[in-house]
Amino acid sequence: MLQQQTLAKLVSYSGIGLHSGNEVSMTLLPAPVNTGIIFRRVDLESRFEIPAQVKYVTDTSRSTTLANGKVKVQTVEHVLASLAGFGINNAIIEIDSNEPPIADGSSRQFCRMIEEAGIEKQVEKVEPVAITDTIEYLLGDTMMSALPYDGFKISCTSSDNAGRFTQFFSIDLTVKSWEKEISHARTFCFYEEIEFLIKNGLIRGGSLENAIVIREDAVLTTEPMRYREEFVRHKILDIIGDLSLVGRPLKCHIVAIKPGHAANCELAKLILQKTEKTC
């Protein structure tokens, strides 16, 4: 059993959304025990709320979108990964647009926000979801597995369809290893994808300030690579954020080959189904 945690005070940050291109202010607020993580659209008169749970996932095209009725919030994975990485179980995420700010394309800014706010232990405890039998999800070249493990570990291999920039990284997740080894990894895309993404109304707020662009064998970035395996480490960041939609900490070893938001969320659903059957 783990102690539930929330933020010690509210903290805010403003920027633009990666896909929407909208200016957005985001505030992270403390929440009572057993609240979970909730997005609140304060730009709407109703201040509509969307729980960060996998059953609310409606789209996984280049990011993870949650919706409750007609109200949605997209690209939730980076801020969710930050909260999960620090072991925050209960928080309200207020945004005045349909997408959190992208910042520099990693979770670094959100980690700074959490450190500024501080972490407060709460009286209630939470039981991690412990995987006792292997759970697998396969689709094409993508493979996702959750294996029994005394801790939370992620091993991931990533590459594009042509096998370029194949990278592997494996890590036991703790607060310290999350912040040092994963949280700074930036999002990336391939140059040949950009026209398609723009035509489909995506990356309106994208630039080399918040994403790495790979063009053939060249890596276009405004600063040196933060890690030798920055691409696969960002994939692990996304996995952490998407799997946090299970709603409880995980106790397992995730093995991922060429993951994406769709496969991450499908594995989260399978983990929940397996858990519900064994409870």
C-alpha positions in Angstrom: 0.0 0.0 0.0 1.2 3.5 -0.9 0.3 6.8 0.8 -1.9 9.0 -1.4 -0.4 12.3 -2.3 -1.5 15.7 -3.7 0.1 19.1 -4.2 0.8 21.3 -1.3 -0.5 24.5 -3.1 -1.7 25.6 -6.6 0.8 26.5 -9.3 0.2 27.9 -12.8 1.9 28.1 -16.2 0.9 29.6 -19.6 1.9 28.7 -23.1 0.5 27.3 -26.4 -1.0 24.0 -27.2 1.0 21.8 -29.6 -1.8 20.7 -31.9 -4.4 23.4 -31.3 -2.0 26.3 -31.4 -4.2 28.0 -28.8 -2.9 30.2 -26.0 -3.6 28.4 -22.7 -3.1 28.9 -19.0 -2.9 25.8 -16.8 -3.2 25.6 -13.1 -2.4 22.5 -11.0 -4.4 22.4 -7.8 -4.5 20.2 -4.7 -7.4 17.7 -4.4 -8.9 15.6 -1.6 -8.2 11.9 -1.1 -9.7 9.5 -3.6 -10.3 12.3 -6.2 -7.9 11.0 -8.7 -6.6 13.3 -11.5 -9.3 15.5 -13.1 -9.1 18.0 -16.0 -11.4 21.1 -15.5 -12.2 23.3 -18.5 -12.5 26.7 -16.9 -13.0 28.5 -20.2 -16.5 26.9 -20.3 -19.3 28.4 -18.2 -20.0 24.9 -16.7 -16.3 24.5 -15.7 -16.8 21.0 -17.1 -14.7 18.2 -15.6 -13.1 15.1 -17.3 -11.6 12.4 -15.2 -8.1 11.2 -16.3 -9.3 7.6 -16.8 -8.9 5.4 -19.8 -12.6 5.0 -20.4 -12.7 8.7 -21.4 -10.1 8.2 -24.2 -11.7 9.1 -27.5 -8.7 9.7 -29.8 -5.1 8.6 -29.9 -4.0 10.3 -33.2 -0.5 11.7 -32.4 -1.6 12.4 -28.8 -4.1 11.2 -26.2 -7.5 12.9 -26.1 -10.1 12.6 -23.3 -13.7 13.6 -23.7 -16.8 13.7 -21.5 -19.8 14.2 -23.7 -18.9 16.9 -26.2 -16.2 18.5 -24.1 -12.6 17.3 -24.7 -9.0 17.9 -23.7 -6.2 16.7 -25.9 -2.5 16.0 -25.5 -2.9 15.1 -21.9 0.0 12.6 -21.7 2.9 14.9 -20.8 1.3 16.5 -17.7 -0.1 13.2 -16.6 3.3 11.6 -16.8 4.7 14.4 -14.6 2.0 13.8 -11.9 2.5 10.0 -12.1 6.3 10.3 -12.0 6.1 12.2 -8.8 3.5 9.9 -7.3 0.7 12.4 -7.3 -2.7 10.6 -7.0 -5.1 13.5 -6.5 -5.0 16.8 -8.4 -7.2 19.1 -10.4 -5.8 20.4 -13.7 -7.5 23.6 -14.7 -7.1 24.7 -18.3 -8.7 27.6 -20.2 -8.5 25.9 -23.6 -8.8 22.4 -25.0 -5.2 21.4 -24.6 -2.5 21.9 -21.9 0.6 24.0 -22.9 3.3 22.0 -24.7 6.1 24.0 -23.1 9.4 22.6 -24.7 7.8 19.3 -25.8 8.9 17.4 -22.7 7.6 17.2 -19.1 10.4 19.3 -17.7 8.2 22.4 -17.1 5.5 20.4 -15.4 8.1 18.8 -13.1 9.2 22.3 -12.1 5.6 23.3 -11.4 5.2 20.2 -9.1 8.5 21.0 -7.3 7.4 24.6 -6.8 4.0 23.5 -5.5 5.4 20.8 -3.2 4.0 17.4 -2.4 1.6 16.7 0.5 1.0 13.2 1.9 -2.6 12.4 2.6 -4.2 10.1 5.2 -5.6 7.5 2.8 -3.6 4.8 1.1 -3.8 3.4 -2.4 -3.3 -0.1 -3.5 -1.1 -0.4 -6.6 -2.3 -2.5 -9.5 0.0 -5.6 -9.4 0.2 -7.7 -12.5 0.3 -11.4 -11.7 0.0 -12.9 -15.2 1.4 -11.6 -18.4 -0.9 -9.2 -20.3 -0.2 -8.6 -24.0 -1.5 -6.4 -26.8 -0.3 -6.9 -30.4 -1.1 -4.9 -33.5 1.0 -5.0 -36.6 4.6 -4.2 -35.6 3.6 -3.0 -32.2 3.8 -5.2 -29.1 2.9 -4.2 -25.6 3.3 -6.5 -22.6 2.8 -6.1 -18.8 4.7 -8.7 -16.8 4.8 -9.4 -13.1 7.5 -7.3 -11.4 8.2 -6.0 -7.9 8.3 -2.4 -8.8 7.5 -0.4 -12.0 9.9 -0.9 -14.9 9.6 0.0 -18.6 11.8 -1.5 -21.4 11.1 0.0 -24.8 12.3 -0.2 -28.4 11.3 2.4 -30.9 12.0 3.2 -34.5 10.1 4.5 -37.6 8.6 2.3 -40.2 11.9 2.2 -42.1 13.8 1.2 -39.0 15.6 4.5 -38.7 16.8 5.8 -35.4 16.1 2.5 -33.7 16.7 2.9 -30.0 16.3 0.9 -26.8 16.1 2.0 -23.2 15.1 0.2 -19.9 14.5 1.9 -16.6 13.2 1.2 -13.1 10.9 4.1 -12.4 11.3 6.0 -9.2 10.7 9.7 -8.5 14.5 10.3 -8.9 14.9 8.2 -12.1 11.8 9.7 -13.7 12.9 13.3 -13.2 16.6 12.7 -14.2 16.3 10.1 -17.0 12.9 10.5 -18.6 11.2 13.9 -17.9 13.5 16.0 -20.1 12.9 13.9 -23.3 11.2 16.0 -26.0 8.5 15.0 -28.5 9.6 14.4 -32.1 8.3 13.8 -35.6 9.6 12.9 -39.0 9.8 15.7 -41.6 7.7 13.7 -44.1 4.9 13.6 -41.6 4.6 17.3 -41.2 2.4 18.1 -44.3 0.0 15.3 -43.4 -0.2 16.5 -39.8 -0.9 20.1 -40.8 -3.6 19.0 -43.3 -5.3 17.1 -40.5 -5.4 20.1 -38.2 -2.5 19.0 -36.0 0.8 20.6 -34.8 -0.6 24.2 -35.3 1.5 25.2 -32.3 4.5 23.1 -33.3 8.0 24.5 -33.8 11.6 23.6 -33.2 11.2 25.2 -29.8 8.9 22.4 -28.7 9.7 19.4 -30.9 12.6 17.6 -32.6 12.2 17.1 -36.4 14.0 14.2 -38.1 14.7 14.8 -41.8 16.3 11.8 -43.4 19.4 11.2 -41.3 19.5 14.7 -39.9 18.1 15.7 -36.5 16.7 19.3 -36.5 16.7 20.8 -33.0 17.4 24.1 -31.3 19.7 22.6 -28.8 21.9 19.5 -28.5 20.1 16.2 -27.8 19.4 15.9 -24.1 19.9 12.2 -24.0 21.6 9.8 -26.4 18.3 7.8 -26.6 16.0 10.9 -26.4 13.5 9.5 -28.9 12.8 6.2 -27.0 12.9 8.0 -23.7 10.1 10.2 -24.9 8.2 7.1 -25.9 8.6 5.9 -22.3 7.4 9.3 -21.1 4.2 8.9 -23.2 3.8 5.3 -21.9 3.9 6.6 -18.3 1.3 9.3 -19.0 -1.0 7.0 -20.9 -0.8 4.2 -18.4 -1.6 6.6 -15.6 -5.1 6.5 -17.0 -5.5 3.1 -15.2 -6.1 5.4 -12.2 -3.8 3.7 -9.8 0.0 3.1 -9.5 1.3 0.1 -11.4 3.4 -2.7 -10.1 4.8 -4.5 -13.3 7.3 -4.5 -16.0 6.1 -3.0 -19.2 7.9 -4.2 -22.4 7.1 -2.1 -25.4 8.1 -2.5 -29.1 7.3 0.4 -31.4 4.6 1.8 -29.0 2.1 4.6 -29.7 -0.7 6.3 -27.8 -3.3 3.8 -29.2 -1.4 0.8 -28.1 -0.6 2.4 -24.7 -4.3 3.1 -24.1 -5.3 -0.4 -25.2 -2.9 -1.9 -22.8 -4.3 0.3 -20.0 -7.8 -1.0 -20.8 -6.5 -4.6 -20.7 -4.9 -4.0 -17.4 -8.1 -2.7 -16.0 -10.1 -5.6 -17.4 -7.7 -8.1 -15.9 -7.7 -6.3 -12.6 -11.5 -6.2 -12.4 -11.8 -9.9 -13.1 -9.4 -10.8 -10.3 -10.8 -8.5 -7.7 
